[in-house]
Amino acid sequence: MSKLTLASYGINEAEFNRQVREGIKRGKESEKRKPRAVAVKHENERTFVELATDWSFSFDPRVFSELKNASEKDLEQVKIWGQGYTLEWTNLDAHIGIGAIMLKLIGEKYLASELNRQRTQSKRAAL
């Protein structure tokens, strides 16, 4: 079996390195905009989430079917899972994405219109 090289994919090392740098740059920029939790706690029947963007919100976790019948003690076991895009209740085997929580709280139509507004502004700024 022959060894695969960058050239076999029609790319040279300089271009490969440029694409890697560009990918890393885009990833870092994307991280700034995505809703990623940096802190979470549950008390008094509410779960409080702090995002990396310095935004915070609280919600009643029982609006989600996975947590509807959970005890207060079980809900207090919430923690951030992975890189912060999901909340986890290990004892309940429940995982809910930050995006899904925000969508439920804000509403799909409003969120879609706000995202479209931001994209439009970004495109105008790039011109």
Backbone atoms as SQL, in Angstrom:
CREATE TABLE atoms (id INTEGER PRIMARY KEY, chain TEXT, resi INTEGER, resn TEXT, atom TEXT, x REAL, y REAL, z REAL);
INSERT INTO atoms VALUES
  (1, 'A', 1, 'MET', 'N', 0.847, -1.173, 0.000),
  (2, 'A', 1, 'MET', 'CA', 0.000, 0.000, 0.000),
  (3, 'A', 1, 'MET', 'C', 0.898, 1.243, 0.000),
  (4, 'A', 2, 'SER', 'N', 0.563, 2.200, -0.860),
  (5, 'A', 2, 'SER', 'CA', 1.395, 3.392, -0.963),
  (6, 'A', 2, 'SER', 'C', 1.036, 4.397, 0.137),
  (7, 'A', 3, 'LYS', 'N', 2.040, 5.174, 0.499),
  (8, 'A', 3, 'LYS', 'CA', 1.871, 6.187, 1.532),
  (9, 'A', 3, 'LYS', 'C', 1.129, 7.392, 0.957),
  (10, 'A', 4, 'LEU', 'N', 0.113, 7.861, 1.658),
  (11, 'A', 4, 'LEU', 'CA', -0.631, 9.029, 1.213),
  (12, 'A', 4, 'LEU', 'C', 0.135, 10.291, 1.594),
  (13, 'A', 5, 'THR', 'N', 0.142, 11.225, 0.697),
  (14, 'A', 5, 'THR', 'CA', 0.811, 12.501, 0.937),
  (15, 'A', 5, 'THR', 'C', -0.160, 13.634, 0.634),
  (16, 'A', 6, 'LEU', 'N', 0.203, 14.835, 1.067),
  (17, 'A', 6, 'LEU', 'CA', -0.634, 15.991, 0.750),
  (18, 'A', 6, 'LEU', 'C', -0.769, 16.153, -0.750),
  (19, 'A', 7, 'ALA', 'N', 0.322, 15.911, -1.477),
  (20, 'A', 7, 'ALA', 'CA', 0.307, 16.044, -2.937),
  (21, 'A', 7, 'ALA', 'C', -0.712, 15.107, -3.568),
  (22, 'A', 8, 'SER', 'N', -0.901, 13.927, -2.964),
  (23, 'A', 8, 'SER', 'CA', -1.873, 12.985, -3.524),
  (24, 'A', 8, 'SER', 'C', -3.300, 13.526, -3.408),
  (25, 'A', 9, 'TYR', 'N', -3.487, 14.531, -2.561),
  (26, 'A', 9, 'TYR', 'CA', -4.793, 15.196, -2.435),
  (27, 'A', 9, 'TYR', 'C', -4.820, 16.522, -3.195),
  (28, 'A', 10, 'GLY', 'N', -3.754, 16.811, -3.920),
  (29, 'A', 10, 'GLY', 'CA', -3.704, 18.023, -4.725),
  (30, 'A', 10, 'GLY', 'C', -3.460, 19.281, -3.909),
  (31, 'A', 11, 'ILE', 'N', -2.715, 19.150, -2.826),
  (32, 'A', 11, 'ILE', 'CA', -2.456, 20.306, -1.968),
  (33, 'A', 11, 'ILE', 'C', -0.996, 20.279, -1.522),
  (34, 'A', 12, 'ASN', 'N', -0.391, 21.451, -1.440),
  (35, 'A', 12, 'ASN', 'CA', 0.996, 21.493, -0.964),
  (36, 'A', 12, 'ASN', 'C', 1.011, 21.831, 0.531),
  (37, 'A', 13, 'GLU', 'N', 2.169, 21.731, 1.129),
  (38, 'A', 13, 'GLU', 'CA', 2.276, 21.919, 2.576),
  (39, 'A', 13, 'GLU', 'C', 1.923, 23.342, 3.003),
  (40, 'A', 14, 'ALA', 'N', 2.319, 24.326, 2.233),
  (41, 'A', 14, 'ALA', 'CA', 2.019, 25.724, 2.567),
  (42, 'A', 14, 'ALA', 'C', 0.505, 25.957, 2.589),
  (43, 'A', 15, 'GLU', 'N', -0.188, 25.431, 1.573),
  (44, 'A', 15, 'GLU', 'CA', -1.641, 25.583, 1.516),
  (45, 'A', 15, 'GLU', 'C', -2.308, 24.822, 2.656),
  (46, 'A', 16, 'PHE', 'N', -1.822, 23.642, 2.948),
  (47, 'A', 16, 'PHE', 'CA', -2.351, 22.862, 4.070),
  (48, 'A', 16, 'PHE', 'C', -2.223, 23.658, 5.372),
  (49, 'A', 17, 'ASN', 'N', -1.047, 24.214, 5.615),
  (50, 'A', 17, 'ASN', 'CA', -0.822, 24.992, 6.836),
  (51, 'A', 17, 'ASN', 'C', -1.702, 26.238, 6.880),
  (52, 'A', 18, 'ARG', 'N', -1.907, 26.873, 5.740),
  (53, 'A', 18, 'ARG', 'CA', -2.802, 28.033, 5.684),
  (54, 'A', 18, 'ARG', 'C', -4.223, 27.636, 6.067),
  (55, 'A', 19, 'GLN', 'N', -4.690, 26.503, 5.536),
  (56, 'A', 19, 'GLN', 'CA', -6.038, 26.034, 5.840),
  (57, 'A', 19, 'GLN', 'C', -6.185, 25.658, 7.311),
  (58, 'A', 20, 'VAL', 'N', -5.154, 25.075, 7.893),
  (59, 'A', 20, 'VAL', 'CA', -5.183, 24.735, 9.322),
  (60, 'A', 20, 'VAL', 'C', -5.293, 26.018, 10.148),
  (61, 'A', 21, 'ARG', 'N', -4.472, 27.015, 9.838),
  (62, 'A', 21, 'ARG', 'CA', -4.526, 28.296, 10.571),
  (63, 'A', 21, 'ARG', 'C', -5.905, 28.941, 10.437),
  (64, 'A', 22, 'GLU', 'N', -6.448, 28.918, 9.222),
  (65, 'A', 22, 'GLU', 'CA', -7.772, 29.494, 8.984),
  (66, 'A', 22, 'GLU', 'C', -8.844, 28.747, 9.775),
  (67, 'A', 23, 'GLY', 'N', -8.755, 27.433, 9.811),
  (68, 'A', 23, 'GLY', 'CA', -9.710, 26.633, 10.587),
  (69, 'A', 23, 'GLY', 'C', -9.641, 26.937, 12.073),
  (70, 'A', 24, 'ILE', 'N', -8.442, 27.074, 12.590),
  (71, 'A', 24, 'ILE', 'CA', -8.266, 27.407, 14.008),
  (72, 'A', 24, 'ILE', 'C', -8.851, 28.789, 14.295),
  (73, 'A', 25, 'LYS', 'N', -8.588, 29.736, 13.413),
  (74, 'A', 25, 'LYS', 'CA', -9.110, 31.097, 13.576),
  (75, 'A', 25, 'LYS', 'C', -10.636, 31.091, 13.576),
  (76, 'A', 26, 'ARG', 'N', -11.236, 30.396, 12.615),
  (77, 'A', 26, 'ARG', 'CA', -12.701, 30.332, 12.546),
  (78, 'A', 26, 'ARG', 'C', -13.281, 29.645, 13.772),
  (79, 'A', 27, 'GLY', 'N', -12.616, 28.606, 14.246),
  (80, 'A', 27, 'GLY', 'CA', -13.075, 27.915, 15.450),
  (81, 'A', 27, 'GLY', 'C', -13.086, 28.826, 16.661),
  (82, 'A', 28, 'LYS', 'N', -12.031, 29.613, 16.826),
  (83, 'A', 28, 'LYS', 'CA', -11.956, 30.544, 17.963),
  (84, 'A', 28, 'LYS', 'C', -13.026, 31.616, 17.859),
  (85, 'A', 29, 'GLU', 'N', -13.263, 32.119, 16.648),
  (86, 'A', 29, 'GLU', 'CA', -14.308, 33.126, 16.454),
  (87, 'A', 29, 'GLU', 'C', -15.682, 32.536, 16.752),
  (88, 'A', 30, 'SER', 'N', -15.888, 31.323, 16.328),
  (89, 'A', 30, 'SER', 'CA', -17.165, 30.647, 16.563),
  (90, 'A', 30, 'SER', 'C', -17.410, 30.424, 18.050),
  (91, 'A', 31, 'GLU', 'N', -16.363, 30.078, 18.782),
  (92, 'A', 31, 'GLU', 'CA', -16.486, 29.845, 20.220),
  (93, 'A', 31, 'GLU', 'C', -16.992, 31.080, 20.952),
  (94, 'A', 32, 'LYS', 'N', -16.682, 32.249, 20.443),
  (95, 'A', 32, 'LYS', 'CA', -17.103, 33.496, 21.087),
  (96, 'A', 32, 'LYS', 'C', -18.604, 33.716, 20.965),
  (97, 'A', 33, 'ARG', 'N', -19.230, 33.119, 19.938),
  (98, 'A', 33, 'ARG', 'CA', -20.645, 33.354, 19.672),
  (99, 'A', 33, 'ARG', 'C', -21.559, 32.237, 20.142),
  (100, 'A', 34, 'LYS', 'N', -21.045, 31.054, 20.294),
  (101, 'A', 34, 'LYS', 'CA', -21.891, 29.927, 20.665),
  (102, 'A', 34, 'LYS', 'C', -22.244, 29.975, 22.150),
  (103, 'A', 35, 'PRO', 'N', -23.460, 29.553, 22.494),
  (104, 'A', 35, 'PRO', 'CA', -23.851, 29.552, 23.907),
  (105, 'A', 35, 'PRO', 'C', -23.169, 28.415, 24.668),
  (106, 'A', 36, 'ARG', 'N', -22.128, 28.760, 25.422),
  (107, 'A', 36, 'ARG', 'CA', -21.358, 27.762, 26.167),
  (108, 'A', 36, 'ARG', 'C', -21.403, 28.103, 27.655),
  (109, 'A', 37, 'ALA', 'N', -21.846, 27.159, 28.449),
  (110, 'A', 37, 'ALA', 'CA', -21.961, 27.365, 29.888),
  (111, 'A', 37, 'ALA', 'C', -20.591, 27.323, 30.551),
  (112, 'A', 38, 'VAL', 'N', -20.386, 28.229, 31.493),
  (113, 'A', 38, 'VAL', 'CA', -19.161, 28.218, 32.290),
  (114, 'A', 38, 'VAL', 'C', -19.472, 27.985, 33.772),
  (115, 'A', 39, 'ALA', 'N', -20.744, 28.138, 34.152),
  (116, 'A', 39, 'ALA', 'CA', -21.157, 27.872, 35.529),
  (117, 'A', 39, 'ALA', 'C', -22.628, 27.480, 35.531),
  (118, 'A', 40, 'VAL', 'N', -22.985, 26.590, 36.449),
  (119, 'A', 40, 'VAL', 'CA', -24.382, 26.176, 36.585),
  (120, 'A', 40, 'VAL', 'C', -24.644, 25.783, 38.032),
  (121, 'A', 41, 'LYS', 'N', -25.846, 26.096, 38.498),
  (122, 'A', 41, 'LYS', 'CA', -26.283, 25.648, 39.822),
  (123, 'A', 41, 'LYS', 'C', -27.798, 25.585, 39.815),
  (124, 'A', 42, 'HIS', 'N', -28.329, 24.786, 40.717),
  (125, 'A', 42, 'HIS', 'CA', -29.778, 24.659, 40.848),
  (126, 'A', 42, 'HIS', 'C', -30.147, 24.932, 42.292),
  (127, 'A', 43, 'GLU', 'N', -31.108, 25.837, 42.476),
  (128, 'A', 43, 'GLU', 'CA', -31.633, 26.095, 43.816),
  (129, 'A', 43, 'GLU', 'C', -33.016, 26.711, 43.709),
  (130, 'A', 44, 'ASN', 'N', -33.830, 26.425, 44.705),
  (131, 'A', 44, 'ASN', 'CA', -35.191, 26.985, 44.764),
  (132, 'A', 44, 'ASN', 'C', -35.982, 26.756, 43.488),
  (133, 'A', 45, 'GLU', 'N', -35.912, 25.531, 42.976),
  (134, 'A', 45, 'GLU', 'CA', -36.678, 25.088, 41.809),
  (135, 'A', 45, 'GLU', 'C', -36.290, 25.769, 40.495),
  (136, 'A', 46, 'ARG', 'N', -35.109, 26.412, 40.457),
  (137, 'A', 46, 'ARG', 'CA', -34.616, 27.042, 39.236),
  (138, 'A', 46, 'ARG', 'C', -33.182, 26.613, 38.992),
  (139, 'A', 47, 'THR', 'N', -32.823, 26.464, 37.729),
  (140, 'A', 47, 'THR', 'CA', -31.438, 26.199, 37.349),
  (141, 'A', 47, 'THR', 'C', -30.882, 27.489, 36.760),
  (142, 'A', 48, 'PHE', 'N', -29.734, 27.901, 37.267),
  (143, 'A', 48, 'PHE', 'CA', -29.079, 29.141, 36.857),
  (144, 'A', 48, 'PHE', 'C', -27.852, 28.798, 36.016),
  (145, 'A', 49, 'VAL', 'N', -27.751, 29.420, 34.852),
  (146, 'A', 49, 'VAL', 'CA', -26.659, 29.147, 33.920),
  (147, 'A', 49, 'VAL', 'C', -25.945, 30.446, 33.594),
  (148, 'A', 50, 'GLU', 'N', -24.621, 30.424, 33.683),
  (149, 'A', 50, 'GLU', 'CA', -23.805, 31.557, 33.251),
  (150, 'A', 50, 'GLU', 'C', -23.070, 31.130, 31.992),
  (151, 'A', 51, 'LEU', 'N', -23.129, 31.977, 30.960),
  (152, 'A', 51, 'LEU', 'CA', -22.507, 31.662, 29.677),
  (153, 'A', 51, 'LEU', 'C', -21.147, 32.333, 29.551),
  (154, 'A', 52, 'ALA', 'N', -20.326, 31.808, 28.662),
  (155, 'A', 52, 'ALA', 'CA', -19.000, 32.368, 28.404),
  (156, 'A', 52, 'ALA', 'C', -19.088, 33.784, 27.851),
  (157, 'A', 53, 'THR', 'N', -20.227, 34.139, 27.282),
  (158, 'A', 53, 'THR', 'CA', -20.440, 35.472, 26.712),
  (159, 'A', 53, 'THR', 'C', -20.853, 36.492, 27.762),
  (160, 'A', 54, 'ASP', 'N', -20.796, 36.101, 29.040),
  (161, 'A', 54, 'ASP', 'CA', -21.207, 36.935, 30.176),
  (162, 'A', 54, 'ASP', 'C', -22.715, 37.100, 30.287),
  (163, 'A', 55, 'TRP', 'N', -23.459, 36.368, 29.536),
  (164, 'A', 55, 'TRP', 'CA', -24.908, 36.352, 29.698),
  (165, 'A', 55, 'TRP', 'C', -25.235, 35.289, 30.726),
  (166, 'A', 56, 'SER', 'N', -26.373, 35.438, 31.374),
  (167, 'A', 56, 'SER', 'CA', -26.838, 34.402, 32.288),
  (168, 'A', 56, 'SER', 'C', -28.358, 34.327, 32.207),
  (169, 'A', 57, 'PHE', 'N', -28.892, 33.200, 32.593),
  (170, 'A', 57, 'PHE', 'CA', -30.335, 33.010, 32.598),
  (171, 'A', 57, 'PHE', 'C', -30.678, 31.914, 33.588),
  (172, 'A', 58, 'SER', 'N', -31.937, 31.846, 33.934),
  (173, 'A', 58, 'SER', 'CA', -32.406, 30.753, 34.783),
  (174, 'A', 58, 'SER', 'C', -33.657, 30.165, 34.151),
  (175, 'A', 59, 'PHE', 'N', -33.953, 28.943, 34.511),
  (176, 'A', 59, 'PHE', 'CA', -35.121, 28.284, 33.947),
  (177, 'A', 59, 'PHE', 'C', -35.608, 27.196, 34.887),
  (178, 'A', 60, 'ASP', 'N', -36.849, 26.812, 34.698),
  (179, 'A', 60, 'ASP', 'CA', -37.434, 25.696, 35.437),
  (180, 'A', 60, 'ASP', 'C', -37.115, 24.430, 34.640),
  (181, 'A', 61, 'PRO', 'N', -36.219, 23.588, 35.135),
  (182, 'A', 61, 'PRO', 'CA', -35.821, 22.410, 34.348),
  (183, 'A', 61, 'PRO', 'C', -36.939, 21.406, 34.132),
  (184, 'A', 62, 'ARG', 'N', -37.997, 21.499, 34.901),
  (185, 'A', 62, 'ARG', 'CA', -39.090, 20.532, 34.766),
  (186, 'A', 62, 'ARG', 'C', -39.934, 20.742, 33.510),
  (187, 'A', 63, 'VAL', 'N', -39.655, 21.813, 32.751),
  (188, 'A', 63, 'VAL', 'CA', -40.365, 21.993, 31.476),
  (189, 'A', 63, 'VAL', 'C', -39.867, 20.993, 30.437),
  (190, 'A', 64, 'PHE', 'N', -38.736, 20.355, 30.703),
  (191, 'A', 64, 'PHE', 'CA', -38.201, 19.334, 29.806),
  (192, 'A', 64, 'PHE', 'C', -38.671, 17.961, 30.267),
  (193, 'A', 65, 'SER', 'N', -39.156, 17.164, 29.338),
  (194, 'A', 65, 'SER', 'CA', -39.738, 15.867, 29.681),
  (195, 'A', 65, 'SER', 'C', -38.769, 14.977, 30.457),
  (196, 'A', 66, 'GLU', 'N', -37.468, 15.095, 30.168),
  (197, 'A', 66, 'GLU', 'CA', -36.476, 14.260, 30.853),
  (198, 'A', 66, 'GLU', 'C', -36.394, 14.565, 32.345),
  (199, 'A', 67, 'LEU', 'N', -36.822, 15.761, 32.735),
  (200, 'A', 67, 'LEU', 'CA', -36.677, 16.206, 34.121),
  (201, 'A', 67, 'LEU', 'C', -38.010, 16.481, 34.800),
  (202, 'A', 68, 'LYS', 'N', -39.089, 16.194, 34.106),
  (203, 'A', 68, 'LYS', 'CA', -40.431, 16.528, 34.593),
  (204, 'A', 68, 'LYS', 'C', -40.712, 15.990, 35.995),
  (205, 'A', 69, 'ASN', 'N', -40.312, 14.768, 36.272),
  (206, 'A', 69, 'ASN', 'CA', -40.623, 14.143, 37.560),
  (207, 'A', 69, 'ASN', 'C', -39.430, 14.089, 38.510),
  (208, 'A', 70, 'ALA', 'N', -38.401, 14.849, 38.227),
  (209, 'A', 70, 'ALA', 'CA', -37.190, 14.816, 39.046),
  (210, 'A', 70, 'ALA', 'C', -37.411, 15.510, 40.388),
  (211, 'A', 71, 'SER', 'N', -36.760, 14.985, 41.396),
  (212, 'A', 71, 'SER', 'CA', -36.826, 15.621, 42.717),
  (213, 'A', 71, 'SER', 'C', -35.891, 16.823, 42.739),
  (214, 'A', 72, 'GLU', 'N', -36.115, 17.691, 43.699),
  (215, 'A', 72, 'GLU', 'CA', -35.255, 18.861, 43.856),
  (216, 'A', 72, 'GLU', 'C', -33.813, 18.409, 44.117),
  (217, 'A', 73, 'LYS', 'N', -33.661, 17.371, 44.902),
  (218, 'A', 73, 'LYS', 'CA', -32.327, 16.845, 45.206),
  (219, 'A', 73, 'LYS', 'C', -31.631, 16.358, 43.936),
  (220, 'A', 74, 'ASP', 'N', -32.368, 15.671, 43.074),
  (221, 'A', 74, 'ASP', 'CA', -31.797, 15.213, 41.803),
  (222, 'A', 74, 'ASP', 'C', -31.399, 16.388, 40.911),
  (223, 'A', 75, 'LEU', 'N', -32.245, 17.414, 40.859),
  (224, 'A', 75, 'LEU', 'CA', -31.963, 18.571, 40.008),
  (225, 'A', 75, 'LEU', 'C', -30.743, 19.347, 40.494),
  (226, 'A', 76, 'GLU', 'N', -30.471, 19.317, 41.770),
  (227, 'A', 76, 'GLU', 'CA', -29.301, 20.010, 42.329),
  (228, 'A', 76, 'GLU', 'C', -27.986, 19.386, 41.875),
  (229, 'A', 77, 'GLN', 'N', -28.031, 18.199, 41.300),
  (230, 'A', 77, 'GLN', 'CA', -26.821, 17.504, 40.847),
  (231, 'A', 77, 'GLN', 'C', -26.389, 17.921, 39.446),
  (232, 'A', 78, 'VAL', 'N', -26.969, 18.969, 38.918),
  (233, 'A', 78, 'VAL', 'CA', -26.648, 19.425, 37.562),
  (234, 'A', 78, 'VAL', 'C', -25.183, 19.843, 37.478),
  (235, 'A', 79, 'LYS', 'N', -24.595, 19.553, 36.330),
  (236, 'A', 79, 'LYS', 'CA', -23.225, 20.003, 36.067),
  (237, 'A', 79, 'LYS', 'C', -23.050, 20.229, 34.568),
  (238, 'A', 80, 'ILE', 'N', -21.993, 20.933, 34.241),
  (239, 'A', 80, 'ILE', 'CA', -21.656, 21.195, 32.843),
  (240, 'A', 80, 'ILE', 'C', -21.009, 19.942, 32.279),
  (241, 'A', 81, 'TRP', 'N', -21.428, 19.567, 31.080),
  (242, 'A', 81, 'TRP', 'CA', -20.894, 18.371, 30.441),
  (243, 'A', 81, 'TRP', 'C', -20.023, 18.785, 29.261),
  (244, 'A', 82, 'GLY', 'N', -18.900, 18.139, 29.109),
  (245, 'A', 82, 'GLY', 'CA', -18.021, 18.393, 27.970),
  (246, 'A', 82, 'GLY', 'C', -17.471, 19.800, 27.974),
  (247, 'A', 83, 'GLN', 'N', -17.540, 20.449, 26.831),
  (248, 'A', 83, 'GLN', 'CA', -16.977, 21.787, 26.672),
  (249, 'A', 83, 'GLN', 'C', -17.942, 22.894, 27.065),
  (250, 'A', 84, 'GLY', 'N', -19.098, 22.534, 27.592),
  (251, 'A', 84, 'GLY', 'CA', -20.033, 23.541, 28.076),
  (252, 'A', 84, 'GLY', 'C', -21.265, 23.745, 27.227),
  (253, 'A', 85, 'TYR', 'N', -21.467, 22.929, 26.225),
  (254, 'A', 85, 'TYR', 'CA', -22.620, 23.084, 25.350),
  (255, 'A', 85, 'TYR', 'C', -23.823, 22.278, 25.832),
  (256, 'A', 86, 'THR', 'N', -23.643, 21.539, 26.917),
  (257, 'A', 86, 'THR', 'CA', -24.690, 20.658, 27.427),
  (258, 'A', 86, 'THR', 'C', -24.671, 20.664, 28.946),
  (259, 'A', 87, 'LEU', 'N', -25.866, 20.567, 29.541),
  (260, 'A', 87, 'LEU', 'CA', -25.972, 20.349, 30.975),
  (261, 'A', 87, 'LEU', 'C', -26.283, 18.879, 31.198),
  (262, 'A', 88, 'GLU', 'N', -25.765, 18.361, 32.291),
  (263, 'A', 88, 'GLU', 'CA', -25.904, 16.928, 32.567),
  (264, 'A', 88, 'GLU', 'C', -26.428, 16.722, 33.986),
  (265, 'A', 89, 'TRP', 'N', -27.363, 15.807, 34.086),
  (266, 'A', 89, 'TRP', 'CA', -27.828, 15.304, 35.372),
  (267, 'A', 89, 'TRP', 'C', -27.503, 13.821, 35.351),
  (268, 'A', 90, 'THR', 'N', -26.302, 13.474, 35.807),
  (269, 'A', 90, 'THR', 'CA', -25.815, 12.094, 35.724),
  (270, 'A', 90, 'THR', 'C', -26.760, 11.128, 36.421),
  (271, 'A', 91, 'ASN', 'N', -27.213, 11.511, 37.595),
  (272, 'A', 91, 'ASN', 'CA', -28.081, 10.631, 38.375),
  (273, 'A', 91, 'ASN', 'C', -29.412, 10.348, 37.681),
  (274, 'A', 92, 'LEU', 'N', -29.812, 11.198, 36.755),
  (275, 'A', 92, 'LEU', 'CA', -31.059, 11.006, 36.003),
  (276, 'A', 92, 'LEU', 'C', -30.801, 10.521, 34.579),
  (277, 'A', 93, 'ASP', 'N', -29.529, 10.373, 34.219),
  (278, 'A', 93, 'ASP', 'CA', -29.133, 10.022, 32.855),
  (279, 'A', 93, 'ASP', 'C', -29.795, 10.973, 31.854),
  (280, 'A', 94, 'ALA', 'N', -29.695, 12.285, 32.169),
  (281, 'A', 94, 'ALA', 'CA', -30.314, 13.304, 31.323),
  (282, 'A', 94, 'ALA', 'C', -29.268, 14.315, 30.880),
  (283, 'A', 95, 'HIS', 'N', -29.343, 14.691, 29.609),
  (284, 'A', 95, 'HIS', 'CA', -28.443, 15.680, 29.016),
  (285, 'A', 95, 'HIS', 'C', -29.291, 16.609, 28.156),
  (286, 'A', 96, 'ILE', 'N', -29.142, 17.923, 28.385),
  (287, 'A', 96, 'ILE', 'CA', -29.907, 18.889, 27.597),
  (288, 'A', 96, 'ILE', 'C', -28.956, 19.979, 27.121),
  (289, 'A', 97, 'GLY', 'N', -28.973, 20.234, 25.829),
  (290, 'A', 97, 'GLY', 'CA', -28.090, 21.225, 25.230),
  (291, 'A', 97, 'GLY', 'C', -28.470, 22.646, 25.612),
  (292, 'A', 98, 'ILE', 'N', -27.463, 23.485, 25.761),
  (293, 'A', 98, 'ILE', 'CA', -27.696, 24.893, 26.081),
  (294, 'A', 98, 'ILE', 'C', -28.549, 25.541, 24.994),
  (295, 'A', 99, 'GLY', 'N', -28.252, 25.224, 23.743),
  (296, 'A', 99, 'GLY', 'CA', -29.045, 25.767, 22.643),
  (297, 'A', 99, 'GLY', 'C', -30.514, 25.377, 22.739),
  (298, 'A', 100, 'ALA', 'N', -30.783, 24.128, 23.093),
  (299, 'A', 100, 'ALA', 'CA', -32.171, 23.658, 23.231),
  (300, 'A', 100, 'ALA', 'C', -32.877, 24.381, 24.369),
  (301, 'A', 101, 'ILE', 'N', -32.158, 24.621, 25.450),
  (302, 'A', 101, 'ILE', 'CA', -32.745, 25.340, 26.590),
  (303, 'A', 101, 'ILE', 'C', -33.094, 26.760, 26.173),
  (304, 'A', 102, 'MET', 'N', -32.156, 27.427, 25.515),
  (305, 'A', 102, 'MET', 'CA', -32.394, 28.804, 25.087),
  (306, 'A', 102, 'MET', 'C', -33.540, 28.879, 24.079),
  (307, 'A', 103, 'LEU', 'N', -33.595, 27.923, 23.181),
  (308, 'A', 103, 'LEU', 'CA', -34.664, 27.889, 22.191),
  (309, 'A', 103, 'LEU', 'C', -36.019, 27.762, 22.882),
  (310, 'A', 104, 'LYS', 'N', -36.081, 26.923, 23.885),
  (311, 'A', 104, 'LYS', 'CA', -37.324, 26.731, 24.636),
  (312, 'A', 104, 'LYS', 'C', -37.711, 28.017, 25.369),
  (313, 'A', 105, 'LEU', 'N', -36.731, 28.694, 25.946),
  (314, 'A', 105, 'LEU', 'CA', -37.002, 29.909, 26.708),
  (315, 'A', 105, 'LEU', 'C', -37.381, 31.090, 25.822),
  (316, 'A', 106, 'ILE', 'N', -36.644, 31.274, 24.750),
  (317, 'A', 106, 'ILE', 'CA', -36.808, 32.460, 23.914),
  (318, 'A', 106, 'ILE', 'C', -37.913, 32.275, 22.885),
  (319, 'A', 107, 'GLY', 'N', -37.990, 31.093, 22.355),
  (320, 'A', 107, 'GLY', 'CA', -38.982, 30.837, 21.317),
  (321, 'A', 107, 'GLY', 'C', -38.313, 30.761, 19.965),
  (322, 'A', 108, 'GLU', 'N', -38.741, 29.819, 19.168),
  (323, 'A', 108, 'GLU', 'CA', -38.099, 29.549, 17.886),
  (324, 'A', 108, 'GLU', 'C', -38.208, 30.719, 16.910),
  (325, 'A', 109, 'LYS', 'N', -39.367, 31.341, 16.811),
  (326, 'A', 109, 'LYS', 'CA', -39.545, 32.422, 15.831),
  (327, 'A', 109, 'LYS', 'C', -38.679, 33.620, 16.174),
  (328, 'A', 110, 'TYR', 'N', -38.651, 34.014, 17.451),
  (329, 'A', 110, 'TYR', 'CA', -37.846, 35.169, 17.832),
  (330, 'A', 110, 'TYR', 'C', -36.367, 34.885, 17.593),
  (331, 'A', 111, 'LEU', 'N', -35.916, 33.712, 17.986),
  (332, 'A', 111, 'LEU', 'CA', -34.513, 33.367, 17.831),
  (333, 'A', 111, 'LEU', 'C', -34.109, 33.348, 16.355),
  (334, 'A', 112, 'ALA', 'N', -34.953, 32.787, 15.518),
  (335, 'A', 112, 'ALA', 'CA', -34.655, 32.744, 14.081),
  (336, 'A', 112, 'ALA', 'C', -34.557, 34.161, 13.504),
  (337, 'A', 113, 'SER', 'N', -35.468, 35.046, 13.899),
  (338, 'A', 113, 'SER', 'CA', -35.414, 36.409, 13.374),
  (339, 'A', 113, 'SER', 'C', -34.191, 37.151, 13.898),
  (340, 'A', 114, 'GLU', 'N', -33.808, 36.919, 15.140),
  (341, 'A', 114, 'GLU', 'CA', -32.626, 37.573, 15.707),
  (342, 'A', 114, 'GLU', 'C', -31.351, 37.080, 15.027),
  (343, 'A', 115, 'LEU', 'N', -31.248, 35.786, 14.791),
  (344, 'A', 115, 'LEU', 'CA', -30.081, 35.245, 14.092),
  (345, 'A', 115, 'LEU', 'C', -29.983, 35.807, 12.677),
  (346, 'A', 116, 'ASN', 'N', -31.104, 35.917, 12.007),
  (347, 'A', 116, 'ASN', 'CA', -31.117, 36.483, 10.660),
  (348, 'A', 116, 'ASN', 'C', -30.674, 37.942, 10.686),
  (349, 'A', 117, 'ARG', 'N', -31.121, 38.705, 11.671),
  (350, 'A', 117, 'ARG', 'CA', -30.729, 40.105, 11.808),
  (351, 'A', 117, 'ARG', 'C', -29.212, 40.219, 12.007),
  (352, 'A', 118, 'GLN', 'N', -28.657, 39.350, 12.866),
  (353, 'A', 118, 'GLN', 'CA', -27.215, 39.378, 13.124),
  (354, 'A', 118, 'GLN', 'C', -26.419, 39.004, 11.879),
  (355, 'A', 119, 'ARG', 'N', -26.889, 38.005, 11.134),
  (356, 'A', 119, 'ARG', 'CA', -26.202, 37.609, 9.901),
  (357, 'A', 119, 'ARG', 'C', -26.192, 38.763, 8.898),
  (358, 'A', 120, 'THR', 'N', -27.325, 39.445, 8.780),
  (359, 'A', 120, 'THR', 'CA', -27.442, 40.565, 7.863),
  (360, 'A', 120, 'THR', 'C', -26.462, 41.671, 8.256),
  (361, 'A', 121, 'GLN', 'N', -26.385, 41.969, 9.546),
  (362, 'A', 121, 'GLN', 'CA', -25.443, 42.989, 10.018),
  (363, 'A', 121, 'GLN', 'C', -24.002, 42.579, 9.732),
  (364, 'A', 122, 'SER', 'N', -23.680, 41.312, 9.953),
  (365, 'A', 122, 'SER', 'CA', -22.328, 40.820, 9.710),
  (366, 'A', 122, 'SER', 'C', -21.953, 40.940, 8.233),
  (367, 'A', 123, 'LYS', 'N', -22.885, 40.602, 7.357),
  (368, 'A', 123, 'LYS', 'CA', -22.639, 40.691, 5.917),
  (369, 'A', 123, 'LYS', 'C', -22.423, 42.137, 5.495),
  (370, 'A', 124, 'ARG', 'N', -23.214, 43.052, 6.064),
  (371, 'A', 124, 'ARG', 'CA', -23.063, 44.473, 5.730),
  (372, 'A', 124, 'ARG', 'C', -21.715, 44.997, 6.213),
  (373, 'A', 125, 'ALA', 'N', -21.322, 44.583, 7.398),
  (374, 'A', 125, 'ALA', 'CA', -20.040, 45.035, 7.968),
  (375, 'A', 125, 'ALA', 'C', -18.864, 44.523, 7.144),
  (376, 'A', 126, 'ALA', 'N', -19.026, 43.332, 6.538),
  (377, 'A', 126, 'ALA', 'CA', -17.949, 42.740, 5.751),
  (378, 'A', 126, 'ALA', 'C', -17.776, 43.413, 4.395),
  (379, 'A', 127, 'LEU', 'N', -18.795, 44.136, 3.950),
  (380, 'A', 127, 'LEU', 'CA', -18.719, 44.793, 2.632),
  (381, 'A', 127, 'LEU', 'C', -17.880, 46.029, 2.658);
